[in-house]
């Protein structure tokens, strides 16, 4: 479960949101989920929302921008700049709304810190500079639902990524003929027949753990 810490008082009329969440996934997969567009389009929104697009230039000083659609069809656009990228432990970025009729205009700073322990990853999330207490509470609800999406996403991706298929081929032919066989036009061997010009093969299949998870 996410733990949301709501500051009892504003500091300089700004509010801070902090959330802690532990995921059943390795740190690299959680980092990829925060930094790869293919992952972000699958979780970076509240419940019942969908991510229509996510664009990013993942470098310090690079920009990001995302469009999401709510259940009533309204579109919301948020964007920002990457300030710090320390793979796979720390990500700092700015956040602002380009289009959101429910939130005041304010640039905030988000810091995501990841720590792995025993194959699980604890994420510390902090967003500073929120304009009002209501905005802090609203963002807390939205991020909480997004992190529910993230938890489900990395669990599914982690399960799928734990094992990859390895296919071994034993060719009963000299090395030179084997190279020629797999680089020439495949009309005589791709069908699996034993016609002239083909190679006889014995197939074995095994599975092995994937390395560093997977990036979809």
Secondary structure by P-SEA (a helix, b strand, c coil): cbbbbbbccccccbbbbbbbbbbcccaaaaaaaaccaaaaaacccccccccccccccccccbbbbbbbbccccbbbbbcccccccccccbbbbbbbbcccccccbbbbbbbbbbbbcccbbbbbbbbcccccaaaaaaaaaaaaaaaaaaaaaaaaaaaaacbbbbbbbbbcccaaaaaaaaaccccccccccccccbbbbbbbbbbbbbcccccc
